[in-house]
Amino acid sequence: EMTRSKVELDTIVFSAAISACEKGCRWAKALQLVDVMARCIVESSTSKFNATISACEKAGEWDKALQLFGRMAQSMVEFSTITFNAAMSACGKVGKWKRALQLFSVMAGSKCEFDTVSLGAAISACEKGGRWEKALQLSSGMVHCKMERETICFNA
């Protein structure tokens, strides 16, 4: 639709459209926009991928979220804390606790910093997967990491 119009397709247009798709839980449309963006040779950015991964996460499309995560790496787009958080949340929502913890481990080896959302996503994934022991290990790890114990983590 956008390619037939006279609107110049640029980073701002794609960012706004993908963000709207995220807010409207239109993950499939967000994925299409990422593909169109690549064909139009519009620069991929972390924020565009993050919004699309978040849209997939909200729709329970964990596998699509992880495909995008992999595509980011292939496109040499830098990951952010938000990237990891959205991907871990996508896995956690459907009980894929092992995948969420794998992402948590990859995040530990990256230059991205954990925040309480990161820890909350990992703990929540363990809880949904029936792995309360792992959730407790992560929770106790907050003390060693000197992370602030916020309500979001304890409510996970």
DODRENKOL-660077 format. One record per atom (N, C-alpha, C): residue number from 1; residue in one letter; atom name; x, z, y. Coordinates in nm, 3 decimals. Each point is the difference from the previous one (the first is absolute). Last residue first. Example, Ala and Ser with C-alpha at 12.3 -4.5 7.8 and 13.67 -1.06 7.14 Angstrom:
<atoms>
ATOM,num,residu,atome,x,z,y
ATOM,2,S,N,1.285,0.708,-0.225 $
ATOM,2,S,CA,0.082,0.006,0.119 $
ATOM,2,S,C,-0.077,0.073,0.109 $
ATOM,1,A,N,0.029,-0.007,-0.572 $
ATOM,1,A,CA,-0.089,0.000,0.119 $
ATOM,1,A,C,0.090,0.000,0.120 $
</atoms>
This chain:
<atoms>
ATOM,num,residu,atome,x,z,y
ATOM,156,A,N,0.632,3.910,-1.154 $
ATOM,156,A,CA,0.014,-0.125,-0.078 $
ATOM,156,A,C,-0.056,0.014,-0.139 $
ATOM,155,N,N,0.053,0.331,0.371 $
ATOM,155,N,CA,-0.133,-0.049,-0.032 $
ATOM,155,N,C,0.004,-0.123,-0.089 $
ATOM,154,F,N,0.394,0.210,0.167 $
ATOM,154,F,CA,-0.065,0.097,-0.086 $
ATOM,154,F,C,-0.142,-0.042,-0.036 $
ATOM,153,C,N,0.260,-0.268,0.294 $
ATOM,153,C,CA,0.067,0.008,-0.130 $
ATOM,153,C,C,-0.074,0.094,-0.094 $
ATOM,152,I,N,-0.148,-0.048,0.449 $
ATOM,152,I,CA,-0.018,-0.126,-0.071 $
ATOM,152,I,C,0.063,0.004,-0.139 $
ATOM,151,T,N,0.054,0.364,0.313 $
ATOM,151,T,CA,-0.127,-0.001,-0.070 $
ATOM,151,T,C,-0.018,-0.127,-0.083 $
ATOM,150,E,N,0.500,0.144,0.101 $
ATOM,150,E,CA,-0.119,-0.025,0.080 $
ATOM,150,E,C,-0.122,-0.006,-0.089 $
ATOM,149,R,N,0.533,0.166,0.009 $
ATOM,149,R,CA,-0.115,-0.006,-0.089 $
ATOM,149,R,C,-0.126,-0.010,0.085 $
ATOM,148,E,N,0.517,-0.170,0.102 $
ATOM,148,E,CA,-0.106,0.089,0.045 $
ATOM,148,E,C,-0.118,-0.014,-0.096 $
ATOM,147,M,N,0.509,-0.079,-0.149 $
ATOM,147,M,CA,-0.116,-0.068,0.057 $
ATOM,147,M,C,-0.104,0.102,0.038 $
ATOM,146,K,N,0.458,0.039,-0.213 $
ATOM,146,K,CA,-0.036,0.061,0.128 $
ATOM,146,K,C,-0.112,-0.076,0.070 $
ATOM,145,C,N,0.193,-0.056,-0.449 $
ATOM,145,C,CA,0.020,-0.105,0.100 $
ATOM,145,C,C,-0.027,0.050,0.141 $
ATOM,144,H,N,-0.068,0.287,-0.371 $
ATOM,144,H,CA,0.140,-0.041,-0.003 $
ATOM,144,H,C,0.031,-0.106,0.105 $
ATOM,143,V,N,-0.444,0.139,-0.054 $
ATOM,143,V,CA,0.078,0.113,0.049 $
ATOM,143,V,C,0.147,-0.039,0.009 $
ATOM,142,M,N,-0.308,-0.300,-0.190 $
ATOM,142,M,CA,-0.013,0.004,0.146 $
ATOM,142,M,C,0.086,0.112,0.059 $
ATOM,141,G,N,-0.062,-0.063,-0.472 $
ATOM,141,G,CA,0.111,-0.073,0.059 $
ATOM,141,G,C,-0.004,-0.002,0.151 $
ATOM,140,S,N,-0.351,0.176,-0.266 $
ATOM,140,S,CA,0.108,0.096,0.015 $
ATOM,140,S,C,0.124,-0.066,0.059 $
ATOM,139,S,N,-0.369,-0.274,-0.085 $
ATOM,139,S,CA,-0.037,0.099,0.101 $
ATOM,139,S,C,0.113,0.101,0.020 $
ATOM,138,L,N,0.040,-0.318,-0.344 $
ATOM,138,L,CA,0.012,-0.064,0.131 $
ATOM,138,L,C,-0.027,0.100,0.112 $
ATOM,137,Q,N,-0.068,0.147,-0.438 $
ATOM,137,Q,CA,0.143,-0.025,0.022 $
ATOM,137,Q,C,0.023,-0.061,0.139 $
ATOM,136,L,N,-0.444,0.057,-0.144 $
ATOM,136,L,CA,0.062,0.128,0.036 $
ATOM,136,L,C,0.149,-0.016,0.027 $
ATOM,135,A,N,-0.235,-0.373,-0.158 $
ATOM,135,A,CA,-0.047,0.032,0.135 $
ATOM,135,A,C,0.063,0.130,0.048 $
ATOM,134,K,N,0.074,-0.129,-0.442 $
ATOM,134,K,CA,0.078,-0.083,0.092 $
ATOM,134,K,C,-0.038,0.030,0.144 $
ATOM,133,E,N,-0.253,0.208,-0.332 $
ATOM,133,E,CA,0.137,0.054,-0.003 $
ATOM,133,E,C,0.090,-0.076,0.098 $
ATOM,132,W,N,-0.451,-0.139,-0.076 $
ATOM,132,W,CA,0.011,0.112,0.094 $
ATOM,132,W,C,0.141,0.058,0.003 $
ATOM,131,R,N,-0.247,-0.443,-0.163 $
ATOM,131,R,CA,0.136,0.051,-0.015 $
ATOM,131,R,C,0.028,0.112,0.100 $
ATOM,130,G,N,-0.391,-0.319,-0.062 $
ATOM,130,G,CA,-0.004,0.117,-0.087 $
ATOM,130,G,C,0.137,0.062,-0.025 $
ATOM,129,G,N,-0.134,-0.376,0.298 $
ATOM,129,G,CA,0.047,-0.037,-0.133 $
ATOM,129,G,C,0.003,0.117,-0.096 $
ATOM,128,K,N,-0.119,0.060,0.453 $
ATOM,128,K,CA,-0.097,-0.095,-0.054 $
ATOM,128,K,C,0.038,-0.047,-0.140 $
ATOM,127,E,N,0.304,0.284,0.227 $
ATOM,127,E,CA,-0.127,0.071,-0.023 $
ATOM,127,E,C,-0.103,-0.093,-0.064 $
ATOM,126,C,N,0.408,-0.184,0.141 $
ATOM,126,C,CA,0.019,0.084,-0.118 $
ATOM,126,C,C,-0.129,0.073,-0.036 $
ATOM,125,A,N,0.003,-0.249,0.395 $
ATOM,125,A,CA,0.008,-0.091,-0.115 $
ATOM,125,A,C,0.016,0.079,-0.130 $
ATOM,124,S,N,0.013,0.239,0.405 $
ATOM,124,S,CA,-0.135,-0.046,-0.030 $
ATOM,124,S,C,-0.002,-0.093,-0.120 $
ATOM,123,I,N,0.417,0.139,0.168 $
ATOM,123,I,CA,-0.069,0.113,-0.063 $
ATOM,123,I,C,-0.141,-0.041,-0.041 $
ATOM,122,A,N,0.250,-0.314,0.242 $
ATOM,122,A,CA,0.060,0.020,-0.132 $
ATOM,122,A,C,-0.072,0.113,-0.075 $
ATOM,121,A,N,-0.129,-0.082,0.444 $
ATOM,121,A,CA,-0.037,-0.115,-0.084 $
ATOM,121,A,C,0.055,0.018,-0.142 $
ATOM,120,G,N,0.122,0.319,0.327 $
ATOM,120,G,CA,-0.142,0.012,-0.034 $
ATOM,120,G,C,-0.046,-0.113,-0.092 $
ATOM,119,L,N,0.435,-0.016,0.178 $
ATOM,119,L,CA,-0.010,0.104,-0.101 $
ATOM,119,L,C,-0.144,0.017,-0.046 $
ATOM,118,S,N,0.073,-0.298,0.349 $
ATOM,118,S,CA,0.073,-0.046,-0.119 $
ATOM,118,S,C,-0.018,0.100,-0.114 $
ATOM,117,V,N,-0.164,0.117,0.421 $
ATOM,117,V,CA,-0.089,-0.098,-0.063 $
ATOM,117,V,C,0.066,-0.052,-0.129 $
ATOM,116,T,N,0.244,0.289,0.280 $
ATOM,116,T,CA,-0.099,0.074,-0.078 $
ATOM,116,T,C,-0.099,-0.095,-0.067 $
ATOM,115,D,N,0.469,-0.208,0.080 $
ATOM,115,D,CA,-0.079,0.084,0.089 $
ATOM,115,D,C,-0.107,0.069,-0.086 $
ATOM,114,F,N,0.513,-0.278,-0.061 $
ATOM,114,F,CA,-0.125,0.056,-0.049 $
ATOM,114,F,C,-0.072,0.069,0.114 $
ATOM,113,E,N,0.344,-0.411,0.086 $
ATOM,113,E,CA,-0.010,0.145,-0.012 $
ATOM,113,E,C,-0.137,0.040,-0.053 $
ATOM,112,C,N,0.339,-0.459,-0.054 $
ATOM,112,C,CA,-0.128,0.054,0.051 $
ATOM,112,C,C,-0.005,0.150,-0.024 $
ATOM,111,K,N,0.347,-0.309,-0.148 $
ATOM,111,K,CA,0.026,0.067,0.127 $
ATOM,111,K,C,-0.129,0.052,0.064 $
ATOM,110,S,N,0.072,-0.028,-0.544 $
ATOM,110,S,CA,-0.001,-0.093,0.114 $
ATOM,110,S,C,0.033,0.075,0.128 $
ATOM,109,G,N,-0.057,0.196,-0.443 $
ATOM,109,G,CA,0.124,-0.074,0.007 $
ATOM,109,G,C,0.008,-0.097,0.116 $
ATOM,108,A,N,-0.390,0.259,-0.087 $
ATOM,108,A,CA,0.108,0.097,0.014 $
ATOM,108,A,C,0.135,-0.069,0.014 $
ATOM,107,M,N,-0.384,-0.256,-0.097 $
ATOM,107,M,CA,0.001,0.043,0.141 $
ATOM,107,M,C,0.115,0.097,0.025 $
ATOM,106,V,N,-0.087,-0.132,-0.438 $
ATOM,106,V,CA,0.062,-0.110,0.074 $
ATOM,106,V,C,0.012,0.038,0.148 $
ATOM,105,S,N,-0.233,0.300,-0.270 $
ATOM,105,S,CA,0.142,0.001,-0.033 $
ATOM,105,S,C,0.075,-0.110,0.075 $
ATOM,104,F,N,-0.464,0.014,0.036 $
ATOM,104,F,CA,0.053,0.119,0.065 $
ATOM,104,F,C,0.151,0.008,-0.021 $
ATOM,103,L,N,-0.236,-0.330,-0.230 $
ATOM,103,L,CA,0.013,-0.035,0.142 $
ATOM,103,L,C,0.060,0.117,0.079 $
ATOM,102,Q,N,-0.098,0.080,-0.446 $
ATOM,102,Q,CA,0.110,-0.097,0.007 $
ATOM,102,Q,C,0.024,-0.041,0.146 $
ATOM,101,L,N,-0.368,0.272,-0.090 $
ATOM,101,L,CA,0.126,0.076,-0.002 $
ATOM,101,L,C,0.122,-0.091,-0.002 $
ATOM,100,A,N,-0.426,-0.199,-0.019 $
ATOM,100,A,CA,0.012,0.070,0.128 $
ATOM,100,A,C,0.131,0.078,0.005 $
ATOM,99,R,N,-0.113,-0.208,-0.403 $
ATOM,99,R,CA,0.041,-0.099,0.100 $
ATOM,99,R,C,0.019,0.066,0.136 $
ATOM,98,K,N,-0.168,0.269,-0.343 $
ATOM,98,K,CA,0.140,-0.037,-0.030 $
ATOM,98,K,C,0.051,-0.101,0.103 $
ATOM,97,W,N,-0.458,0.138,0.015 $
ATOM,97,W,CA,0.093,0.101,0.051 $
ATOM,97,W,C,0.147,-0.037,-0.026 $
ATOM,96,K,N,-0.485,-0.218,0.015 $
ATOM,96,K,CA,0.130,-0.057,-0.041 $
ATOM,96,K,C,0.112,0.089,0.053 $
ATOM,95,G,N,-0.498,0.035,0.073 $
ATOM,95,G,CA,0.065,0.080,-0.104 $
ATOM,95,G,C,0.132,-0.054,-0.052 $
ATOM,94,V,N,-0.288,-0.161,0.372 $
ATOM,94,V,CA,-0.048,-0.045,-0.131 $
ATOM,94,V,C,0.073,0.069,-0.115 $
ATOM,93,K,N,0.101,0.098,0.459 $
ATOM,93,K,CA,-0.147,-0.009,-0.001 $
ATOM,93,K,C,-0.056,-0.038,-0.136 $
ATOM,92,G,N,0.478,0.007,0.095 $
ATOM,92,G,CA,-0.061,0.129,-0.026 $
ATOM,92,G,C,-0.152,-0.005,-0.011 $
ATOM,91,C,N,0.255,-0.384,0.126 $
ATOM,91,C,CA,0.021,0.034,-0.141 $
ATOM,91,C,C,-0.074,0.129,-0.036 $
ATOM,90,A,N,-0.005,-0.129,0.448 $
ATOM,90,A,CA,-0.072,-0.101,-0.078 $
ATOM,90,A,C,0.011,0.031,-0.149 $
ATOM,89,S,N,0.251,0.262,0.298 $
ATOM,89,S,CA,-0.142,0.035,0.005 $
ATOM,89,S,C,-0.083,-0.098,-0.082 $
ATOM,88,M,N,0.458,-0.091,0.053 $
ATOM,88,M,CA,-0.019,0.118,-0.087 $
ATOM,88,M,C,-0.147,0.040,-0.003 $
ATOM,87,A,N,0.114,-0.348,0.295 $
ATOM,87,A,CA,0.016,-0.044,-0.139 $
ATOM,87,A,C,-0.020,0.117,-0.098 $
ATOM,86,A,N,-0.004,0.096,0.462 $
ATOM,86,A,CA,-0.117,-0.081,-0.036 $
ATOM,86,A,C,0.008,-0.045,-0.146 $
ATOM,85,N,N,0.371,0.236,0.175 $
ATOM,85,N,CA,-0.118,0.086,-0.006 $
ATOM,85,N,C,-0.124,-0.078,-0.045 $
ATOM,84,F,N,0.407,-0.235,0.080 $
ATOM,84,F,CA,0.005,0.080,-0.122 $
ATOM,84,F,C,-0.126,0.085,-0.015 $
ATOM,83,T,N,0.039,-0.242,0.397 $
ATOM,83,T,CA,-0.005,-0.093,-0.113 $
ATOM,83,T,C,-0.005,0.078,-0.131 $
ATOM,82,I,N,0.072,0.238,0.398 $
ATOM,82,I,CA,-0.141,-0.039,-0.016 $
ATOM,82,I,C,-0.016,-0.095,-0.118 $
ATOM,81,T,N,0.433,0.124,0.132 $
ATOM,81,T,CA,-0.067,0.114,-0.065 $
ATOM,81,T,C,-0.145,-0.035,-0.027 $
ATOM,80,S,N,0.286,-0.425,0.030 $
ATOM,80,S,CA,-0.009,0.118,0.086 $
ATOM,80,S,C,-0.063,0.113,-0.082 $
ATOM,79,F,N,0.287,-0.510,-0.082 $
ATOM,79,F,CA,-0.102,0.099,-0.035 $
ATOM,79,F,C,0.000,0.112,0.104 $
ATOM,78,E,N,0.159,-0.529,0.079 $
ATOM,78,E,CA,0.040,0.140,-0.015 $
ATOM,78,E,C,-0.119,0.089,-0.036 $
ATOM,77,V,N,0.081,-0.523,-0.127 $
ATOM,77,V,CA,-0.068,0.076,0.104 $
ATOM,77,V,C,0.029,0.147,-0.028 $
ATOM,76,M,N,0.128,-0.411,-0.259 $
ATOM,76,M,CA,0.098,0.079,0.074 $
ATOM,76,M,C,-0.062,0.066,0.124 $
ATOM,75,S,N,-0.205,-0.259,-0.366 $
ATOM,75,S,CA,0.004,-0.058,0.135 $
ATOM,75,S,C,0.100,0.070,0.090 $
ATOM,74,Q,N,-0.076,0.156,-0.443 $
ATOM,74,Q,CA,0.042,-0.139,-0.012 $
ATOM,74,Q,C,0.017,-0.066,0.137 $
ATOM,73,A,N,-0.175,0.437,-0.017 $
ATOM,73,A,CA,0.141,0.001,-0.040 $
ATOM,73,A,C,0.054,-0.143,-0.008 $
ATOM,72,M,N,-0.456,0.052,0.080 $
ATOM,72,M,CA,0.077,0.046,0.116 $
ATOM,72,M,C,0.149,-0.005,-0.030 $
ATOM,71,R,N,-0.299,-0.084,-0.348 $
ATOM,71,R,CA,0.014,-0.116,0.089 $
ATOM,71,R,C,0.078,0.037,0.127 $
ATOM,70,G,N,-0.120,0.338,-0.306 $
ATOM,70,G,CA,0.105,-0.085,-0.055 $
ATOM,70,G,C,0.027,-0.121,0.088 $
ATOM,69,F,N,-0.357,0.274,0.120 $
ATOM,69,F,CA,0.122,0.080,0.012 $
ATOM,69,F,C,0.119,-0.083,-0.049 $
ATOM,68,L,N,-0.424,-0.177,-0.068 $
ATOM,68,L,CA,0.043,-0.013,0.140 $
ATOM,68,L,C,0.130,0.076,0.025 $
ATOM,67,Q,N,-0.199,0.049,-0.418 $
ATOM,67,Q,CA,0.048,-0.138,0.014 $
ATOM,67,Q,C,0.052,-0.024,0.142 $
ATOM,66,L,N,-0.209,0.408,-0.090 $
ATOM,66,L,CA,0.136,-0.004,-0.054 $
ATOM,66,L,C,0.059,-0.141,0.003 $
ATOM,65,A,N,-0.447,0.060,0.136 $
ATOM,65,A,CA,0.086,0.075,0.093 $
ATOM,65,A,C,0.145,-0.006,-0.048 $
ATOM,64,K,N,-0.329,-0.175,-0.279 $
ATOM,64,K,CA,0.024,-0.091,0.113 $
ATOM,64,K,C,0.092,0.068,0.102 $
ATOM,63,D,N,-0.139,0.258,-0.363 $
ATOM,63,D,CA,0.089,-0.106,-0.047 $
ATOM,63,D,C,0.032,-0.099,0.111 $
ATOM,62,W,N,-0.313,0.353,0.079 $
ATOM,62,W,CA,0.138,0.048,-0.009 $
ATOM,62,W,C,0.097,-0.109,-0.042 $
ATOM,61,E,N,-0.492,0.045,0.197 $
ATOM,61,E,CA,0.074,-0.113,-0.055 $
ATOM,61,E,C,0.149,0.032,-0.007 $
ATOM,60,G,N,-0.389,0.253,0.192 $
ATOM,60,G,CA,0.036,0.032,-0.137 $
ATOM,60,G,C,0.077,-0.111,-0.070 $
ATOM,59,A,N,-0.155,0.034,0.471 $
ATOM,59,A,CA,-0.091,-0.068,-0.091 $
ATOM,59,A,C,0.031,0.031,-0.147 $
ATOM,58,K,N,0.268,0.171,0.356 $
ATOM,58,K,CA,-0.136,0.047,0.027 $
ATOM,58,K,C,-0.101,-0.060,-0.096 $
ATOM,57,E,N,0.451,-0.150,-0.019 $
ATOM,57,E,CA,-0.010,0.141,-0.043 $
ATOM,57,E,C,-0.143,0.050,0.017 $
ATOM,56,C,N,0.107,-0.425,0.169 $
ATOM,56,C,CA,-0.007,-0.002,-0.146 $
ATOM,56,C,C,-0.019,0.142,-0.055 $
ATOM,55,A,N,0.073,-0.040,0.457 $
ATOM,55,A,CA,-0.131,-0.058,-0.033 $
ATOM,55,A,C,-0.020,-0.003,-0.151 $
ATOM,54,S,N,0.420,0.134,0.156 $
ATOM,54,S,CA,-0.102,0.104,0.025 $
ATOM,54,S,C,-0.139,-0.051,-0.031 $
ATOM,53,I,N,0.354,-0.306,-0.018 $
ATOM,53,I,CA,0.013,0.095,-0.112 $
ATOM,53,I,C,-0.105,0.111,0.015 $
ATOM,52,T,N,0.030,-0.298,0.354 $
ATOM,52,T,CA,-0.057,-0.067,-0.117 $
ATOM,52,T,C,0.008,0.089,-0.123 $
ATOM,51,A,N,0.195,0.150,0.401 $
ATOM,51,A,CA,-0.145,-0.008,0.018 $
ATOM,51,A,C,-0.066,-0.063,-0.122 $
ATOM,50,N,N,0.472,0.014,0.010 $
ATOM,50,N,CA,-0.057,0.134,-0.014 $
ATOM,50,N,C,-0.151,-0.002,0.012 $
ATOM,49,F,N,0.241,-0.400,0.080 $
ATOM,49,F,CA,-0.005,0.034,-0.142 $
ATOM,49,F,C,-0.063,0.138,-0.020 $
ATOM,48,K,N,0.067,-0.128,0.438 $
ATOM,48,K,CA,-0.100,-0.090,-0.061 $
ATOM,48,K,C,-0.012,0.030,-0.150 $
ATOM,47,S,N,0.331,0.231,0.246 $
ATOM,47,S,CA,-0.134,0.047,0.036 $
ATOM,47,S,C,-0.109,-0.088,-0.062 $
ATOM,46,T,N,0.464,-0.115,-0.052 $
ATOM,46,T,CA,-0.036,0.120,-0.076 $
ATOM,46,T,C,-0.144,0.040,0.029 $
ATOM,45,S,N,0.112,-0.511,0.067 $
ATOM,45,S,CA,0.047,0.127,0.054 $
ATOM,45,S,C,-0.048,0.114,-0.088 $
ATOM,44,S,N,0.091,-0.582,0.040 $
ATOM,44,S,CA,-0.061,0.113,-0.070 $
ATOM,44,S,C,0.054,0.128,0.061 $
ATOM,43,E,N,-0.040,-0.491,0.244 $
ATOM,43,E,CA,0.086,0.107,-0.047 $
ATOM,43,E,C,-0.080,0.111,-0.067 $
ATOM,42,V,N,-0.157,-0.508,-0.001 $
ATOM,42,V,CA,-0.008,0.111,0.096 $
ATOM,42,V,C,0.080,0.114,-0.061 $
ATOM,41,I,N,-0.101,-0.458,-0.180 $
ATOM,41,I,CA,0.133,0.046,0.038 $
ATOM,41,I,C,-0.007,0.099,0.117 $
ATOM,40,C,N,-0.358,-0.205,-0.269 $
ATOM,40,C,CA,0.013,-0.036,0.142 $
ATOM,40,C,C,0.135,0.041,0.057 $
ATOM,39,R,N,-0.120,0.107,-0.450 $
ATOM,39,R,CA,-0.004,-0.147,0.012 $
ATOM,39,R,C,0.020,-0.046,0.144 $
ATOM,38,A,N,-0.029,0.463,-0.089 $
ATOM,38,A,CA,0.123,-0.053,-0.058 $
ATOM,38,A,C,0.005,-0.152,0.013 $
ATOM,37,M,N,-0.392,0.219,0.138 $
ATOM,37,M,CA,0.110,0.037,0.088 $
ATOM,37,M,C,0.132,-0.059,-0.050 $
ATOM,36,V,N,-0.381,-0.033,-0.270 $
ATOM,36,V,CA,-0.005,-0.095,0.111 $
ATOM,36,V,C,0.116,0.024,0.095 $
ATOM,35,D,N,-0.049,0.311,-0.348 $
ATOM,35,D,CA,0.040,-0.131,-0.051 $
ATOM,35,D,C,0.002,-0.106,0.110 $
ATOM,34,V,N,-0.160,0.425,0.107 $
ATOM,34,V,CA,0.144,0.010,-0.026 $
ATOM,34,V,C,0.052,-0.134,-0.053 $
ATOM,33,L,N,-0.461,0.041,0.058 $
ATOM,33,L,CA,0.069,-0.012,0.128 $
ATOM,33,L,C,0.151,0.010,-0.016 $
ATOM,32,Q,N,-0.276,0.071,-0.375 $
ATOM,32,Q,CA,-0.003,-0.141,0.039 $
ATOM,32,Q,C,0.077,-0.020,0.131 $
ATOM,31,L,N,-0.062,0.440,-0.145 $
ATOM,31,L,CA,0.097,-0.069,-0.085 $
ATOM,31,L,C,0.007,-0.149,0.035 $
ATOM,30,A,N,-0.328,0.256,0.212 $
ATOM,30,A,CA,0.132,0.038,0.050 $
ATOM,30,A,C,0.110,-0.070,-0.081 $
ATOM,29,K,N,-0.441,-0.046,-0.145 $
ATOM,29,K,CA,0.022,-0.080,0.120 $
ATOM,29,K,C,0.137,0.032,0.060 $
ATOM,28,A,N,-0.138,0.258,-0.362 $
ATOM,28,A,CA,0.022,-0.137,-0.045 $
ATOM,28,A,C,0.029,-0.093,0.118 $
ATOM,27,W,N,-0.116,0.460,0.080 $
ATOM,27,W,CA,0.134,-0.018,-0.053 $
ATOM,27,W,C,0.029,-0.144,-0.040 $
ATOM,26,R,N,-0.339,0.274,0.298 $
ATOM,26,R,CA,-0.002,-0.139,-0.045 $
ATOM,26,R,C,0.138,-0.038,-0.053 $
ATOM,25,C,N,-0.195,0.414,0.234 $
ATOM,25,C,CA,0.016,0.001,-0.147 $
ATOM,25,C,C,-0.011,-0.140,-0.059 $
ATOM,24,G,N,0.011,0.136,0.477 $
ATOM,24,G,CA,-0.125,-0.042,-0.060 $
ATOM,24,G,C,0.002,-0.006,-0.151 $
ATOM,23,K,N,0.386,0.119,0.258 $
ATOM,23,K,CA,-0.106,0.091,0.044 $
ATOM,23,K,C,-0.135,-0.033,-0.063 $
ATOM,22,E,N,0.364,-0.289,-0.087 $
ATOM,22,E,CA,0.028,0.134,-0.055 $
ATOM,22,E,C,-0.114,0.095,0.034 $
ATOM,21,C,N,-0.011,-0.427,0.191 $
ATOM,21,C,CA,-0.032,-0.004,-0.143 $
ATOM,21,C,C,0.021,0.136,-0.066 $
ATOM,20,A,N,0.133,-0.051,0.446 $
ATOM,20,A,CA,-0.147,0.000,-0.010 $
ATOM,20,A,C,-0.044,-0.003,-0.146 $
ATOM,19,S,N,0.458,-0.043,0.084 $
ATOM,19,S,CA,-0.044,0.136,0.032 $
ATOM,19,S,C,-0.152,0.011,-0.009 $
ATOM,18,I,N,0.189,-0.424,-0.044 $
ATOM,18,I,CA,0.028,0.081,-0.119 $
ATOM,18,I,C,-0.044,0.144,0.022 $
ATOM,17,A,N,-0.039,-0.293,0.367 $
ATOM,17,A,CA,-0.091,-0.040,-0.108 $
ATOM,17,A,C,0.021,0.085,-0.125 $
ATOM,16,A,N,0.291,0.063,0.369 $
ATOM,16,A,CA,-0.136,0.044,0.033 $
ATOM,16,A,C,-0.097,-0.033,-0.114 $
ATOM,15,S,N,0.442,-0.155,-0.042 $
ATOM,15,S,CA,-0.003,0.147,-0.004 $
ATOM,15,S,C,-0.140,0.052,0.026 $
ATOM,14,F,N,0.079,-0.464,0.047 $
ATOM,14,F,CA,-0.002,0.043,-0.140 $
ATOM,14,F,C,-0.007,0.152,-0.011 $
ATOM,13,V,N,0.039,-0.179,0.432 $
ATOM,13,V,CA,-0.127,-0.043,-0.060 $
ATOM,13,V,C,-0.009,0.049,-0.145 $
ATOM,12,I,N,0.407,0.071,0.228 $
ATOM,12,I,CA,-0.107,0.084,0.055 $
ATOM,12,I,C,-0.134,-0.033,-0.063 $
ATOM,11,T,N,0.384,-0.263,-0.110 $
ATOM,11,T,CA,0.007,0.135,-0.056 $
ATOM,11,T,C,-0.115,0.087,0.048 $
ATOM,10,D,N,-0.108,-0.507,0.027 $
ATOM,10,D,CA,0.125,0.072,0.022 $
ATOM,10,D,C,-0.012,0.139,-0.059 $
ATOM,9,L,N,-0.266,-0.502,0.080 $
ATOM,9,L,CA,0.020,0.101,-0.103 $
ATOM,9,L,C,0.136,0.065,0.022 $
ATOM,8,E,N,-0.353,-0.240,0.349 $
ATOM,8,E,CA,0.137,-0.003,-0.049 $
ATOM,8,E,C,0.019,0.114,-0.099 $
ATOM,7,V,N,-0.465,-0.257,0.101 $
ATOM,7,V,CA,0.071,0.125,0.026 $
ATOM,7,V,C,0.140,-0.013,-0.058 $
ATOM,6,K,N,-0.372,-0.317,-0.030 $
ATOM,6,K,CA,0.109,-0.029,0.093 $
ATOM,6,K,C,0.076,0.126,0.039 $
ATOM,5,S,N,-0.256,-0.103,-0.489 $
ATOM,5,S,CA,-0.029,0.028,0.140 $
ATOM,5,S,C,0.120,-0.032,0.086 $
ATOM,4,R,N,0.000,-0.027,-0.479 $
ATOM,4,R,CA,-0.075,-0.111,0.058 $
ATOM,4,R,C,-0.031,0.022,0.148 $
ATOM,3,T,N,0.221,0.330,-0.269 $
ATOM,3,T,CA,0.089,-0.115,0.010 $
ATOM,3,T,C,-0.072,-0.120,0.060 $
ATOM,2,M,N,-0.226,0.414,-0.093 $
ATOM,2,M,CA,0.085,0.009,0.119 $
ATOM,2,M,C,0.087,-0.123,0.015 $
ATOM,1,E,N,-0.278,0.026,-0.381 $
ATOM,1,E,CA,-0.082,0.000,0.119 $
ATOM,1,E,C,0.086,0.000,0.126 $
</atoms>
